[in-house]
Amino acid sequence: MPLTVSRLVQALEPSATLAMAAKAKELKASGKTVYDFSVGEPDFITPRHIREAATAAMNAGHTHYTPVAGIPELRAAVAKSYRQRHGLEYSPQQVVVSNGAKHSLHNIFTAVCDPGDEVIIPAPYWVSYAELVKLTGARPVIVATQESDDFKLTRERLQAALTPRSRMLLLCSPSNPTGSLYSPEELTALADVAIERDLIVVADEIYERLIYGNHRFASFATLRPGLAERTITVNGVSKAYAMTGWRIGWTLSPPHIAKAMESLQSQETSNPSSVSQYAALAALEGPQQCVDEMLAEFSRRREFVRRRIGELPRLSCCEMGGAFYAFVNIQAHLGRTYRGARVDNSAQWCLELLAQQSVATVMGSAFGAEGYARLSFATSLEQLEAGLARIEAFLKSPA
Ligand SMILES: Cc1ncc(COP(=O)(O)O)c(C=O)c1O
């Protein structure tokens, strides 16, 4: 029998973000200096006390299987952090720790969605949502938002997308790829529709700790009494503690959903890495000054990026309330030639920018929004200065 790939996996789109990052790496390997704004990961090394906790855990012999849904101390620490910061009461049994927040999302869709269920995903969206939903046989329903609304889903747009098969709504605030942050009022309007129409809400709060200026973060499940019963919250250590490589994320959910995900995980991956769990425990329970320091640095970079984009001809981006992305409107720069290369869409624009100026960004089309490019500012100010100067040179390059 010929060795073929399943129809399900053939239908998957590979991650465009990782593909752009790989192209940037290839260029670097060929000896070029590359300004890489493609990847969504902090450039900082994981703080020292967290690394030391991991070493101590290894030396203490925590190198075995752990309970599938995580060590009790970590599940309790996650529940405590939501109680202390958001006033939400979860028992440790409602926390399921997985191999990164991406794995948590996979667990949610697999444990909750049946074939034919519709999952509403506002666009621009993070690249993996729709693909993970498709793997379950459920149907992603992409709902466009507007730049003039800071790319936030409105009650009206949500209502217009609902059908009798609507099962789940996915919200990401602060957002990857736009950096926009829903206000408590905006989220409450969506929560009311979810309650009225009996929707499950997945609240991806992975960028929760990266909030700028006067913006205020609201955890979705807090917004109406009883909302936690229909909400599955996703979070983790990757972005807030510069721990992308450790692969620890989690969900907070009603107990029967947590049990279902634990059962699924027991057959798919077993526990997440024991050592990483101890590191994540140190992240949550240890000093939080490191988060503030990284946030201060991200904040400086955000200011710089905002100012420079404002200075560049006919570029704009929406208000970045959180996360570390600028979602730049490049529409005025499409439909022209850059040093002989015709550029008609965001993919061509990003590829040409990389080829001509060695600056890596990600095309908006990968996030369901043509006419934009995502620039991650999780990289040093020097890189951003040089890279934005090159973007300026690209924009001004002759036909
Ligand atoms: C919105 C969003 N959710 C989830 C994740 C996954 O995080 P992790 O690295 O913990 O799997 C990411 C990572 O890029 C993200 O941007």
The ligand as an SDF file (V2000), in Angstrom:
LIG
                    3D

 16 16  0  0  0  0  0  0  0  0999 V2000
   -2.5360   33.7060   21.0980 C   0  0  0  0  0  0  0  0  0  0  0  0
   -1.6480   32.5570   21.4140 C   0  0  0  0  0  0  0  0  0  0  0  0
   -2.1580   31.5070   22.0640 N   0  0  0  0  0  0  0  0  0  0  0  0
   -1.3900   30.4520   22.3730 C   0  0  0  0  0  0  0  0  0  0  0  0
   -0.0630   30.4150   22.0310 C   0  0  0  0  0  0  0  0  0  0  0  0
    0.7440   29.1830   22.3670 C   0  0  0  0  0  0  0  0  0  0  0  0
    1.6070   29.3440   23.4020 O   0  0  0  0  0  0  0  0  0  0  0  0
    2.6050   28.1620   23.8420 P   0  0  0  0  0  0  0  0  0  0  0  0
    3.9510   28.5460   23.3390 O   0  0  0  0  0  0  0  0  0  0  0  0
    2.5220   28.1320   25.3390 O   0  0  0  0  0  0  0  0  0  0  0  0
    2.1160   26.8990   23.2330 O   0  0  0  0  0  0  0  0  0  0  0  0
    0.5130   31.4790   21.3520 C   0  0  0  0  0  0  0  0  0  0  0  0
    1.9300   31.4260   20.9370 C   0  0  0  0  0  0  0  0  0  0  0  0
    2.3690   32.0590   20.0130 O   0  0  0  0  0  0  0  0  0  0  0  0
   -0.2940   32.5940   21.0480 C   0  0  0  0  0  0  0  0  0  0  0  0
    0.1990   33.6500   20.3990 O   0  0  0  0  0  0  0  0  0  0  0  0
  1  2  1  0
  2  3  1  0
  2 15  2  0
  3  4  2  0
  4  5  1  0
  5  6  1  0
  5 12  2  0
  6  7  1  0
  7  8  1  0
  8  9  2  0
  8 10  1  0
  8 11  1  0
 12 13  1  0
 12 15  1  0
 13 14  2  0
 15 16  1  0
M  END
$$$$
